[in-house]
Amino acid sequence: MSEFQTIGFIGLGVMGEPMCRNLATSLDAKIIGFDKQSEPLQRLAGVGVDTAGSVAEIARTADLVLLSLPGSPEVERVCLGDGGIADTAASGLVVADLSTCAVSTARKVGDALAEKRIAFADAPVMRTAKAAVEGTLSICVGGDPALFQRLKPVLATMGSKVNHAGAIGAGQVIKLLNNMVLTQTLVALAEALTMAQRADVDPHVLFDILSKGSGDSFALRNHGMKSMLPKTFPRQAYSTRYALKDIGYALELAAETGVNARGAELAQTLLSETEALGFGDDYYPALLHAIDDTLDKA
């Protein structure tokens, strides 16, 4: 059971819409949604989600506000901008940010909202859009331990793994490092696939045998086998552009912590090249294009 009687959900995109749907079908609470696009709100009306006319309306009405936004600029604008949450909400509101942002953004927003006596947690989600639909996301939460316990029943409607990461910002640290490790693994897979093809080895055979040895990984079985091998890079998924944003946040964290993250820099370069080739909106294993320059000529 959740203590929150009215929950606002801001940002109903590829991840936000299914998360909001699972929230609405799992909790006995009033759910209010807001997005610039009307289509997800129309679909969610079918499961009882009410439509808000503005961020301010949600901030004034809800006990808990969940955010699922593209990145740091949007989160800062919604939380700290004119007519945003800090401007319009009463003290006692709880805000949980499910977006992926810079660590510095989470801490800045948390500090600013605390001055208004608004509780804040960063709670970025991991896993795929399919996991968002199925309610099996992994969610890592940065914030006060007592607040984590209050949020956990709500977050459990959207994720099968809900873990406390530490203080505000810790959720983003883990999410960014997760994405950094995964993206660097995709670089290795793309290089291996391309070299195998040019050495006259069937890449299907390569990936199958890798999956039975120490080279096995989630990235191999999912991004490699299901996307790179068939060269299928759909849109409406975690795109090259989003991956580039997140690796940028990871490199910002590297600079703050004094780490020369050369592997992440290479991944950023390849993602930038992939975007320049016209694949910015494609599923990010499309970075294969930046390594296999024969791909478009096949």
SELO-539915 format. One record per residue (C-alpha): residue number from 1; x, y, z. Coordinates in nm, 3 decimals. Example, Ala and Ser with C-alpha at 12.3 -4.5 7.8 and 13.67 -1.06 7.14 Angstrom:
residues 2
NODE | n | X | Y | Z
NODE | 1 | 1.230 | -0.450 | 0.780;
NODE | 2 | 1.367 | -0.106 | 0.714;
END
This chain:
residues 298
NODE | n | X | Y | Z
NODE | 1 | 0.000 | 0.000 | 0.000;
NODE | 2 | 0.110 | 0.355 | -0.073;
NODE | 3 | 0.055 | 0.650 | 0.160;
NODE | 4 | 0.018 | 0.884 | -0.139;
NODE | 5 | -0.342 | 0.958 | -0.235;
NODE | 6 | -0.274 | 1.177 | -0.541;
NODE | 7 | 0.027 | 1.113 | -0.764;
NODE | 8 | 0.132 | 1.338 | -1.050;
NODE | 9 | 0.333 | 1.204 | -1.342;
NODE | 10 | 0.518 | 1.453 | -1.564;
NODE | 11 | 0.669 | 1.322 | -1.890;
NODE | 12 | 0.484 | 1.046 | -2.073;
NODE | 13 | 0.726 | 0.941 | -2.345;
NODE | 14 | 0.858 | 0.599 | -2.442;
NODE | 15 | 0.938 | 0.511 | -2.079;
NODE | 16 | 0.703 | 0.743 | -1.894;
NODE | 17 | 0.379 | 0.629 | -2.052;
NODE | 18 | 0.411 | 0.259 | -1.964;
NODE | 19 | 0.542 | 0.345 | -1.617;
NODE | 20 | 0.240 | 0.568 | -1.557;
NODE | 21 | 0.010 | 0.295 | -1.689;
NODE | 22 | 0.152 | 0.040 | -1.446;
NODE | 23 | 0.120 | 0.291 | -1.164;
NODE | 24 | -0.245 | 0.357 | -1.248;
NODE | 25 | -0.340 | -0.010 | -1.275;
NODE | 26 | -0.158 | -0.112 | -0.956;
NODE | 27 | -0.233 | 0.155 | -0.696;
NODE | 28 | -0.554 | 0.272 | -0.539;
NODE | 29 | -0.463 | 0.637 | -0.585;
NODE | 30 | -0.563 | 0.924 | -0.807;
NODE | 31 | -0.312 | 0.962 | -1.093;
NODE | 32 | -0.273 | 1.290 | -1.281;
NODE | 33 | -0.056 | 1.310 | -1.592;
NODE | 34 | 0.106 | 1.595 | -1.783;
NODE | 35 | 0.289 | 1.594 | -2.115;
NODE | 36 | 0.326 | 1.834 | -2.406;
NODE | 37 | 0.187 | 1.564 | -2.636;
NODE | 38 | -0.182 | 1.480 | -2.607;
NODE | 39 | -0.167 | 1.126 | -2.750;
NODE | 40 | -0.022 | 0.948 | -2.443;
NODE | 41 | -0.270 | 1.128 | -2.220;
NODE | 42 | -0.556 | 1.011 | -2.440;
NODE | 43 | -0.432 | 0.652 | -2.417;
NODE | 44 | -0.380 | 0.671 | -2.041;
NODE | 45 | -0.730 | 0.807 | -1.988;
NODE | 46 | -0.844 | 0.452 | -2.060;
NODE | 47 | -0.687 | 0.335 | -1.734;
NODE | 48 | -0.818 | 0.627 | -1.530;
NODE | 49 | -0.532 | 0.877 | -1.553;
NODE | 50 | -0.658 | 1.235 | -1.536;
NODE | 51 | -0.502 | 1.509 | -1.748;
NODE | 52 | -0.342 | 1.816 | -1.590;
NODE | 53 | -0.316 | 2.142 | -1.778;
NODE | 54 | 0.025 | 2.238 | -1.643;
NODE | 55 | 0.316 | 2.145 | -1.420;
NODE | 56 | 0.183 | 2.396 | -1.167;
NODE | 57 | -0.152 | 2.217 | -1.150;
NODE | 58 | 0.020 | 1.890 | -1.064;
NODE | 59 | 0.252 | 2.058 | -0.812;
NODE | 60 | -0.045 | 2.216 | -0.632;
NODE | 61 | -0.261 | 1.902 | -0.638;
NODE | 62 | -0.040 | 1.599 | -0.586;
NODE | 63 | 0.117 | 1.446 | -0.273;
NODE | 64 | 0.390 | 1.287 | -0.486;
NODE | 65 | 0.524 | 1.399 | -0.823;
NODE | 66 | 0.716 | 1.160 | -1.051;
NODE | 67 | 0.927 | 1.295 | -1.338;
NODE | 68 | 1.032 | 1.110 | -1.654;
NODE | 69 | 1.201 | 1.373 | -1.868;
NODE | 70 | 1.469 | 1.380 | -2.140;
NODE | 71 | 1.754 | 1.519 | -1.930;
NODE | 72 | 1.899 | 1.785 | -1.702;
NODE | 73 | 1.763 | 2.098 | -1.878;
NODE | 74 | 1.406 | 1.969 | -1.865;
NODE | 75 | 1.432 | 1.853 | -1.504;
NODE | 76 | 1.572 | 2.188 | -1.392;
NODE | 77 | 1.304 | 2.377 | -1.584;
NODE | 78 | 1.018 | 2.168 | -1.441;
NODE | 79 | 1.152 | 2.177 | -1.087;
NODE | 80 | 1.311 | 2.522 | -1.061;
NODE | 81 | 1.178 | 2.730 | -1.350;
NODE | 82 | 0.899 | 2.988 | -1.354;
NODE | 83 | 0.571 | 2.816 | -1.275;
NODE | 84 | 0.758 | 2.501 | -1.183;
NODE | 85 | 0.742 | 2.283 | -0.876;
NODE | 86 | 0.951 | 2.502 | -0.644;
NODE | 87 | 0.745 | 2.804 | -0.749;
NODE | 88 | 0.402 | 2.655 | -0.695;
NODE | 89 | 0.405 | 2.355 | -0.460;
NODE | 90 | 0.329 | 2.364 | -0.090;
NODE | 91 | 0.576 | 2.232 | 0.165;
NODE | 92 | 0.546 | 1.859 | 0.227;
NODE | 93 | 0.534 | 1.756 | -0.138;
NODE | 94 | 0.756 | 1.463 | -0.242;
NODE | 95 | 0.931 | 1.462 | -0.582;
NODE | 96 | 1.103 | 1.157 | -0.733;
NODE | 97 | 1.293 | 1.200 | -1.058;
NODE | 98 | 1.295 | 0.889 | -1.276;
NODE | 99 | 1.491 | 1.068 | -1.551;
NODE | 100 | 1.860 | 1.025 | -1.630;
NODE | 101 | 2.042 | 1.348 | -1.545;
NODE | 102 | 2.380 | 1.481 | -1.449;
NODE | 103 | 2.469 | 1.409 | -1.088;
NODE | 104 | 2.515 | 1.782 | -1.034;
NODE | 105 | 2.155 | 1.839 | -1.147;
NODE | 106 | 2.016 | 1.593 | -0.893;
NODE | 107 | 2.207 | 1.763 | -0.613;
NODE | 108 | 2.116 | 2.114 | -0.728;
NODE | 109 | 1.747 | 2.030 | -0.753;
NODE | 110 | 1.751 | 1.844 | -0.422;
NODE | 111 | 1.909 | 2.141 | -0.243;
NODE | 112 | 1.671 | 2.394 | -0.400;
NODE | 113 | 1.360 | 2.192 | -0.320;
NODE | 114 | 1.478 | 2.129 | 0.036;
NODE | 115 | 1.474 | 2.507 | 0.090;
NODE | 116 | 1.102 | 2.491 | 0.008;
NODE | 117 | 1.059 | 2.191 | 0.241;
NODE | 118 | 0.990 | 1.966 | -0.056;
NODE | 119 | 1.147 | 1.619 | -0.030;
NODE | 120 | 1.342 | 1.494 | -0.332;
NODE | 121 | 1.493 | 1.168 | -0.452;
NODE | 122 | 1.668 | 1.085 | -0.776;
NODE | 123 | 1.538 | 0.747 | -0.893;
NODE | 124 | 1.664 | 0.678 | -1.247;
NODE | 125 | 1.542 | 0.363 | -1.415;
NODE | 126 | 1.747 | 0.095 | -1.587;
NODE | 127 | 1.661 | -0.174 | -1.841;
NODE | 128 | 1.462 | -0.141 | -2.161;
NODE | 129 | 1.135 | 0.005 | -2.289;
NODE | 130 | 1.001 | -0.353 | -2.286;
NODE | 131 | 1.082 | -0.371 | -1.915;
NODE | 132 | 0.893 | -0.044 | -1.864;
NODE | 133 | 0.587 | -0.203 | -2.024;
NODE | 134 | 0.623 | -0.520 | -1.818;
NODE | 135 | 0.692 | -0.337 | -1.492;
NODE | 136 | 1.032 | -0.504 | -1.452;
NODE | 137 | 1.261 | -0.202 | -1.450;
NODE | 138 | 1.554 | -0.173 | -1.212;
NODE | 139 | 1.533 | 0.151 | -1.015;
NODE | 140 | 1.818 | 0.294 | -0.806;
NODE | 141 | 1.719 | 0.562 | -0.560;
NODE | 142 | 1.931 | 0.840 | -0.416;
NODE | 143 | 1.784 | 1.011 | -0.112;
NODE | 144 | 1.708 | 0.989 | 0.256;
NODE | 145 | 1.658 | 0.624 | 0.369;
NODE | 146 | 1.323 | 0.704 | 0.528;
NODE | 147 | 1.204 | 0.868 | 0.206;
NODE | 148 | 1.319 | 0.561 | 0.013;
NODE | 149 | 1.094 | 0.343 | 0.228;
NODE | 150 | 0.800 | 0.573 | 0.158;
NODE | 151 | 0.864 | 0.564 | -0.216;
NODE | 152 | 0.937 | 0.193 | -0.249;
NODE | 153 | 0.572 | 0.072 | -0.274;
NODE | 154 | 0.510 | 0.321 | -0.556;
NODE | 155 | 0.829 | 0.241 | -0.744;
NODE | 156 | 0.762 | -0.132 | -0.708;
NODE | 157 | 0.462 | -0.093 | -0.941;
NODE | 158 | 0.708 | -0.001 | -1.216;
NODE | 159 | 1.019 | -0.200 | -1.128;
NODE | 160 | 1.097 | -0.550 | -1.008;
NODE | 161 | 1.423 | -0.429 | -0.852;
NODE | 162 | 1.411 | -0.116 | -0.637;
NODE | 163 | 1.735 | -0.040 | -0.453;
NODE | 164 | 1.857 | 0.238 | -0.227;
NODE | 165 | 2.183 | 0.376 | -0.370;
NODE | 166 | 2.273 | 0.634 | -0.105;
NODE | 167 | 2.232 | 1.009 | -0.069;
NODE | 168 | 2.080 | 1.235 | -0.333;
NODE | 169 | 2.279 | 1.197 | -0.656;
NODE | 170 | 2.386 | 0.839 | -0.586;
NODE | 171 | 2.107 | 0.700 | -0.802;
NODE | 172 | 2.233 | 0.903 | -1.097;
NODE | 173 | 2.594 | 0.798 | -1.034;
NODE | 174 | 2.501 | 0.431 | -1.059;
NODE | 175 | 2.271 | 0.481 | -1.358;
NODE | 176 | 2.534 | 0.675 | -1.553;
NODE | 177 | 2.804 | 0.420 | -1.477;
NODE | 178 | 2.569 | 0.139 | -1.577;
NODE | 179 | 2.510 | 0.308 | -1.912;
NODE | 180 | 2.879 | 0.385 | -1.954;
NODE | 181 | 2.978 | 0.020 | -1.899;
NODE | 182 | 2.703 | -0.103 | -2.130;
NODE | 183 | 2.793 | 0.139 | -2.409;
NODE | 184 | 3.160 | 0.050 | -2.390;
NODE | 185 | 3.061 | -0.317 | -2.414;
NODE | 186 | 2.865 | -0.239 | -2.730;
NODE | 187 | 3.176 | -0.080 | -2.878;
NODE | 188 | 3.367 | -0.405 | -2.816;
NODE | 189 | 3.086 | -0.612 | -2.967;
NODE | 190 | 3.069 | -0.391 | -3.276;
NODE | 191 | 3.444 | -0.417 | -3.326;
NODE | 192 | 3.438 | -0.795 | -3.277;
NODE | 193 | 3.147 | -0.843 | -3.518;
NODE | 194 | 3.314 | -0.634 | -3.788;
NODE | 195 | 3.650 | -0.808 | -3.750;
NODE | 196 | 3.486 | -1.153 | -3.761;
NODE | 197 | 3.307 | -1.070 | -4.087;
NODE | 198 | 3.627 | -0.942 | -4.248;
NODE | 199 | 3.814 | -1.252 | -4.129;
NODE | 200 | 3.550 | -1.472 | -4.301;
NODE | 201 | 3.396 | -1.596 | -3.977;
NODE | 202 | 3.018 | -1.598 | -3.949;
NODE | 203 | 2.932 | -1.336 | -3.681;
NODE | 204 | 2.634 | -1.551 | -3.573;
NODE | 205 | 2.882 | -1.826 | -3.490;
NODE | 206 | 3.106 | -1.574 | -3.314;
NODE | 207 | 2.832 | -1.440 | -3.088;
NODE | 208 | 2.693 | -1.788 | -3.018;
NODE | 209 | 3.031 | -1.916 | -2.901;
NODE | 210 | 3.106 | -1.597 | -2.706;
NODE | 211 | 2.777 | -1.649 | -2.521;
NODE | 212 | 2.905 | -1.986 | -2.399;
NODE | 213 | 3.233 | -1.853 | -2.263;
NODE | 214 | 3.381 | -1.573 | -2.055;
NODE | 215 | 3.281 | -1.316 | -2.318;
NODE | 216 | 2.912 | -1.366 | -2.236;
NODE | 217 | 2.710 | -1.064 | -2.121;
NODE | 218 | 2.365 | -0.911 | -2.114;
NODE | 219 | 2.480 | -0.675 | -2.388;
NODE | 220 | 2.587 | -0.966 | -2.609;
NODE | 221 | 2.262 | -1.158 | -2.569;
NODE | 222 | 2.038 | -0.859 | -2.615;
NODE | 223 | 2.199 | -0.569 | -2.798;
NODE | 224 | 2.441 | -0.787 | -2.991;
NODE | 225 | 2.228 | -1.083 | -3.093;
NODE | 226 | 1.893 | -0.904 | -3.125;
NODE | 227 | 2.008 | -0.578 | -3.282;
NODE | 228 | 2.362 | -0.583 | -3.421;
NODE | 229 | 2.346 | -0.926 | -3.587;
NODE | 230 | 2.022 | -0.860 | -3.782;
NODE | 231 | 2.129 | -0.495 | -3.822;
NODE | 232 | 1.796 | -0.384 | -3.678;
NODE | 233 | 1.807 | -0.048 | -3.501;
NODE | 234 | 1.445 | 0.060 | -3.441;
NODE | 235 | 1.332 | 0.403 | -3.338;
NODE | 236 | 1.111 | 0.458 | -3.033;
NODE | 237 | 1.386 | 0.294 | -2.827;
NODE | 238 | 1.693 | 0.419 | -2.637;
NODE | 239 | 1.845 | 0.617 | -2.919;
NODE | 240 | 2.199 | 0.711 | -3.018;
NODE | 241 | 2.116 | 1.067 | -2.921;
NODE | 242 | 2.007 | 0.966 | -2.570;
NODE | 243 | 2.312 | 0.742 | -2.529;
NODE | 244 | 2.531 | 1.034 | -2.631;
NODE | 245 | 2.362 | 1.254 | -2.371;
NODE | 246 | 2.420 | 0.996 | -2.097;
NODE | 247 | 2.784 | 0.929 | -2.185;
NODE | 248 | 2.832 | 1.306 | -2.169;
NODE | 249 | 2.692 | 1.310 | -1.816;
NODE | 250 | 2.924 | 1.020 | -1.726;
NODE | 251 | 3.223 | 1.214 | -1.859;
NODE | 252 | 3.111 | 1.518 | -1.657;
NODE | 253 | 3.121 | 1.291 | -1.351;
NODE | 254 | 3.464 | 1.165 | -1.457;
NODE | 255 | 3.594 | 1.522 | -1.467;
NODE | 256 | 3.443 | 1.597 | -1.125;
NODE | 257 | 3.611 | 1.289 | -0.975;
NODE | 258 | 3.945 | 1.333 | -1.151;
NODE | 259 | 3.922 | 1.018 | -1.365;
NODE | 260 | 4.067 | 1.005 | -1.716;
NODE | 261 | 3.787 | 0.791 | -1.861;
NODE | 262 | 3.941 | 0.712 | -2.200;
NODE | 263 | 3.706 | 0.423 | -2.274;
NODE | 264 | 3.406 | 0.649 | -2.221;
NODE | 265 | 3.565 | 0.913 | -2.442;
NODE | 266 | 3.599 | 0.658 | -2.723;
NODE | 267 | 3.235 | 0.557 | -2.681;
NODE | 268 | 3.135 | 0.924 | -2.697;
NODE | 269 | 3.335 | 0.971 | -3.018;
NODE | 270 | 3.172 | 0.671 | -3.184;
NODE | 271 | 2.823 | 0.777 | -3.079;
NODE | 272 | 2.892 | 1.126 | -3.216;
NODE | 273 | 3.005 | 0.976 | -3.545;
NODE | 274 | 2.693 | 0.757 | -3.555;
NODE | 275 | 2.473 | 1.063 | -3.504;
NODE | 276 | 2.664 | 1.251 | -3.777;
NODE | 277 | 2.597 | 0.960 | -4.014;
NODE | 278 | 2.223 | 1.016 | -3.967;
NODE | 279 | 2.143 | 0.754 | -3.703;
NODE | 280 | 2.080 | 0.980 | -3.406;
NODE | 281 | 1.722 | 0.860 | -3.362;
NODE | 282 | 1.806 | 0.491 | -3.411;
NODE | 283 | 1.852 | 0.239 | -3.128;
NODE | 284 | 2.204 | 0.299 | -3.004;
NODE | 285 | 2.362 | -0.036 | -3.108;
NODE | 286 | 2.358 | 0.153 | -3.439;
NODE | 287 | 2.704 | 0.268 | -3.332;
NODE | 288 | 2.802 | -0.035 | -3.543;
NODE | 289 | 2.770 | 0.207 | -3.837;
NODE | 290 | 3.064 | 0.409 | -3.704;
NODE | 291 | 3.287 | 0.100 | -3.703;
NODE | 292 | 3.170 | -0.098 | -4.007;
NODE | 293 | 3.194 | 0.150 | -4.292;
NODE | 294 | 3.060 | -0.112 | -4.536;
NODE | 295 | 2.728 | -0.144 | -4.355;
NODE | 296 | 2.535 | 0.099 | -4.573;
NODE | 297 | 2.694 | -0.038 | -4.889;
NODE | 298 | 2.575 | -0.394 | -4.836;
END
